[in-house]
Amino acid sequence: QVQLVESGGGLVQPGGSLRLSCAASGSRFSINTMGWYRQAPGRQRELAATISRAGSTNYADSVKGRFTISRDNAKNTVYLQMNSLKPEDTAVYYCNVRFFAADYWGQGTQVTVSS
């Protein structure tokens, strides 16, 4: 009965910034890993960033140094701060939460980087 609600997507110019958020509710157990994945038209879904409950992070090479993932465990919320955005960052961004033996996905939020 876990639900994920994403927000923060939109249209931004190259070099601009956006902050995505994803709030999880209805979880009986503590969330292990949280992350963000993205999918561009005609492309497979790919990992952007993940963060463990303890705060260990993992980033795709394409976003390293520009994106920062963080989480608030008390609020069961994960964030993705995206800076220096490029047109190639344009995609639908999906929130993911992982428990011991199950994954849940958000509805996706569109990020478009264009002048």
URGIHU-V971685 format. One record per helix or strand. SS is the DSSP state (a for helix, b for strand). FROM is the first residue (numbers start at 1). TO is the last residue. If there is no record, write none. Layout:
ss=<SS,SS>
from=<FROM,FROM>
to=<TO,TO>
This chain:
ss=<b,b,b,b,b,b,b,b,a,b,b,b>
from=<3,10,18,33,46,57,67,77,87,91,103,109>
to=<7,12,25,39,51,59,72,82,89,98,105,113>
